[in-house]
Amino acid sequence: MLSVATLWIPFTLIGAVGQVARNAMQRHLTAPLGTWGATAIRFLFGFPFAILFFVVVMLASGDPLPQPTAAFWPWLVLGAVSQIAGTGLMLAAMTDRSFVVTTAYLKTEAIQTAMFGFVFLGDHLTWPKVLAILIATLGVVITALRPGGAKGFGSLRPTVLGLAAAAGFALSAVGFRGAILAVPEVSFVTAATTTLLFTLGLQTLLMLLYLGLRQPQALREIFRLWWPSMAAGFVGALASQFWFLAFALTAAANVRTLALVEVVFAQAVAYYTFKQPLLPRELIGTMMIVAGVAMLIAL
């Protein structure tokens, strides 16, 4: 039976599955809405569900009304703004011709999260855990490469897009964990849900202001496509809820490393659904991901 301290493992896995589904929905909406329009839907249409989650948690938990400390707000702003930037860069990378190589750069997020978490939060990671993170990340890079794909690493555009997006997501993870830890005297569920509520509220405000001033046509298109946008918003909010629950229980680097198993999920779907055989390189990379994640959980 899982203890509270190990609940971050299923929370992360649920969040990873939800993230894959949300990314697919956002990719589908990038063409009609543009990069920033598709970025906005996860916030605009996720915020109502964050309110719902908060109400349900407050009624079920019996916790007092959360009173975040002063440190909560800087962490919240860091997480919210970094995630917007990371999402926009990720969607821009998806349209780049070097997408596979860019994906490999995106997955350096776990390493960057470990570094930022140590610097800003003092999250302690033992050397064996650092080794586990490195093994899993290297496995993703090996899996992502294609014949001749290494040439893409010499191109400036995928390098900048991938590393910048990964840095944005890494900083957001650290910011969210810092904000959650600054909500005292309530359960970890209430602290995580409170942080999600304020995060999506701030992100919604920022995106409405940006689109209203710079891309009003995209804003009109978002509400015209309200049904698929609502679906993406719900899936995104649900995934974020579980991410935040995981951040409340362990270092952000642990969460982001375990989340690398989404690459294994994708490989399994390709093999069993589309009958695409695994190449030796992909098999080696997948085994490294599994080994790294297994080490992380076991340590």
DAFENTA-V178600 format. One record per residue. N is the residue number from 1. SS is DSSP state (h for helix, s for strand, l for the rest). PHI is phi in whole degrees, 0 to 359 (* if undefined). PSI is psi as a letter, one per 30 degrees, with the letter a starting at -180 (none if undefined). Layout:
N_SS_PHI_PSI ; N_SS_PHI_PSI
This chain:
1_l_*_k ; 2_l_285_k ; 3_l_272_l ; 4_h_301_e ; 5_h_296_f ; 6_h_255_g ; 7_h_296_f ; 8_h_300_f ; 9_h_292_e ; 10_h_294_e ; 11_h_301_e ; 12_h_294_e ; 13_h_297_e ; 14_h_295_e ; 15_h_298_e ; 16_h_294_e ; 17_h_297_e ; 18_h_297_e ; 19_h_294_e ; 20_h_300_e ; 21_h_295_e ; 22_h_294_e ; 23_h_299_e ; 24_h_296_e ; 25_h_294_e ; 26_h_293_e ; 27_h_300_e ; 28_h_296_e ; 29_h_266_f ; 30_h_296_e ; 31_h_298_e ; 32_h_283_f ; 33_h_254_f ; 34_h_84_l ; 35_h_300_e ; 36_h_283_f ; 37_h_294_e ; 38_h_293_e ; 39_h_296_e ; 40_h_291_f ; 41_h_296_e ; 42_h_294_f ; 43_h_267_e ; 44_h_300_e ; 45_l_265_f ; 46_l_273_f ; 47_h_301_e ; 48_h_302_e ; 49_h_287_e ; 50_h_296_e ; 51_h_298_e ; 52_h_300_e ; 53_h_301_e ; 54_h_297_e ; 55_h_298_e ; 56_h_297_e ; 57_h_296_e ; 58_h_296_e ; 59_h_290_e ; 60_h_278_e ; 61_h_278_e ; 62_l_75_g ; 63_l_291_l ; 64_l_292_l ; 65_l_300_k ; 66_l_300_k ; 67_l_232_i ; 68_l_300_k ; 69_l_281_l ; 70_l_298_f ; 71_h_291_f ; 72_h_301_e ; 73_h_290_e ; 74_h_298_e ; 75_h_297_e ; 76_h_299_e ; 77_h_297_e ; 78_h_302_e ; 79_h_295_e ; 80_h_294_e ; 81_h_290_e ; 82_h_296_e ; 83_h_291_e ; 84_h_299_e ; 85_h_297_e ; 86_h_297_e ; 87_h_294_e ; 88_h_298_e ; 89_h_294_e ; 90_h_296_e ; 91_h_293_e ; 92_h_295_e ; 93_h_295_e ; 94_h_295_f ; 95_l_267_f ; 96_l_280_k ; 97_l_292_f ; 98_l_260_h ; 99_h_301_e ; 100_h_297_e ; 101_h_294_e ; 102_h_300_e ; 103_h_299_e ; 104_h_299_e ; 105_h_295_e ; 106_h_303_e ; 107_l_281_g ; 108_l_284_g ; 109_h_305_e ; 110_h_298_e ; 111_h_294_e ; 112_h_296_e ; 113_h_296_e ; 114_h_299_e ; 115_h_293_e ; 116_h_295_e ; 117_h_296_e ; 118_h_292_e ; 119_h_291_e ; 120_h_268_e ; 121_h_246_f ; 122_l_71_g ; 123_l_299_k ; 124_l_269_k ; 125_l_237_k ; 126_l_289_l ; 127_h_299_e ; 128_h_300_e ; 129_h_290_e ; 130_h_299_e ; 131_h_298_e ; 132_h_297_e ; 133_h_297_e ; 134_h_296_e ; 135_h_296_e ; 136_h_296_e ; 137_h_294_e ; 138_h_298_e ; 139_h_299_e ; 140_h_296_e ; 141_h_299_e ; 142_h_297_e ; 143_h_295_e ; 144_h_286_f ; 145_l_292_k ; 146_l_238_l ; 147_l_307_k ; 148_l_81_f ; 149_h_290_f ; 150_h_299_f ; 151_h_299_f ; 152_h_295_f ; 153_h_289_f ; 154_h_269_f ; 155_l_271_k ; 156_h_291_e ; 157_h_300_e ; 158_h_297_e ; 159_h_297_e ; 160_h_294_e ; 161_h_299_e ; 162_h_294_e ; 163_h_292_e ; 164_h_292_e ; 165_h_296_e ; 166_h_298_e ; 167_h_296_e ; 168_h_299_e ; 169_h_292_e ; 170_h_296_e ; 171_h_296_e ; 172_h_295_e ; 173_h_299_e ; 174_h_294_e ; 175_h_297_e ; 176_h_294_e ; 177_h_296_e ; 178_h_299_e ; 179_h_293_e ; 180_h_300_e ; 181_h_292_f ; 182_l_264_g ; 183_l_246_j ; 184_l_274_l ; 185_l_63_g ; 186_l_221_l ; 187_l_292_l ; 188_h_296_f ; 189_h_294_e ; 190_h_294_e ; 191_h_298_e ; 192_h_293_e ; 193_h_291_e ; 194_h_298_e ; 195_h_297_e ; 196_h_298_e ; 197_h_300_e ; 198_h_291_e ; 199_h_297_e ; 200_h_292_e ; 201_h_296_e ; 202_h_294_e ; 203_h_295_e ; 204_h_297_e ; 205_h_299_e ; 206_h_297_e ; 207_h_289_e ; 208_h_296_e ; 209_h_296_e ; 210_h_296_e ; 211_h_292_e ; 212_h_297_e ; 213_h_272_e ; 214_h_254_e ; 215_l_222_i ; 216_h_299_e ; 217_h_296_e ; 218_h_296_e ; 219_h_295_e ; 220_h_295_e ; 221_h_293_e ; 222_h_301_e ; 223_h_283_f ; 224_h_290_e ; 225_l_264_h ; 226_h_293_e ; 227_h_290_e ; 228_h_296_e ; 229_h_293_e ; 230_h_296_e ; 231_h_298_e ; 232_h_295_e ; 233_h_296_e ; 234_h_295_e ; 235_h_298_e ; 236_h_295_e ; 237_h_295_e ; 238_h_295_e ; 239_h_299_e ; 240_h_297_e ; 241_h_302_e ; 242_h_286_e ; 243_h_302_e ; 244_h_293_e ; 245_h_298_e ; 246_h_293_e ; 247_h_300_f ; 248_l_289_f ; 249_l_251_f ; 250_l_207_l ; 251_l_301_k ; 252_h_302_e ; 253_h_296_e ; 254_h_298_e ; 255_h_297_e ; 256_h_291_f ; 257_h_287_e ; 258_h_301_e ; 259_l_296_f ; 260_l_296_f ; 261_h_295_f ; 262_h_300_f ; 263_h_295_e ; 264_h_294_e ; 265_h_303_e ; 266_h_297_e ; 267_h_296_e ; 268_h_295_e ; 269_h_297_e ; 270_h_298_e ; 271_h_284_e ; 272_h_275_e ; 273_l_269_e ; 274_l_259_g ; 275_l_57_h ; 276_l_271_j ; 277_l_291_l ; 278_l_278_k ; 279_l_285_l ; 280_h_306_e ; 281_h_298_e ; 282_h_293_e ; 283_h_295_e ; 284_h_298_e ; 285_h_299_e ; 286_h_296_e ; 287_h_297_e ; 288_h_293_e ; 289_h_299_e ; 290_h_299_e ; 291_h_296_e ; 292_h_297_e ; 293_h_294_e ; 294_h_298_e ; 295_h_299_e ; 296_h_299_e ; 297_h_290_e ; 298_h_286_f ; 299_l_284_none
